[in-house]
Amino acid sequence: MDNLVSIAAQFANYKKIAQVQPFGKGNINDTFLVTIDEPGSEKFILQRINTQVFRHPHLVMQNMCRLTQHVHNRLQKSPLDRRWETPQVLLNQRLEDYWEENRSFWRAISFIQGSQSFDTIRDQEDAQ
C-alpha cells in the first residue's frame, strides 16, 4: 500500500495522502480512490492502466485528454438544463498526464462526488 501512496502523491500537488483504497470492480484496469488529508477530504481516482490490453497507454491518455476537453468545451458553449460534470485528467508533478513506475502506467482523474458508474447496464433506465 505504501507504493500506492507514493504513486498517488505524484498527482496530489504536494498534499498529504490520507488514504488509498480499491474502487469499483474493474475488469481491465486497477482503480483506487485517493483521499487527501485536508479539510474537505478532496478525492481523486488513481488508475493503473493494463498495458496487456492497452499496448500504447500514451495514446490512450492523448485520446482521453482530447475527449474530456472537447466535452468540457461543448458543455460551456451549450449549457443544458441540468448540471454536468466531466472528469478532468490530473497532471503529476512533472506536468504530465501519466506516471510510469516499475513498468506500470498510472493516470489520475478528478472524482465527481455523488457520481455513479455501472459494470453492466440492466435496462434503459440505467442508460439514462
Buried (B, 14 or more C-beta within 10 A) or exposed (E): EEEBBEBBBBBBEEEEBBBBEEBBEBEEBBBBBBBBEEEEEBBBBBBBBBBEEBEEBBEBBEEBBEEBEEEBEEBEEEEEEEEEEBBBBBBBEEEBBBBEEEEBBBBBBBBBEEEEEEEEEEEEEEEE
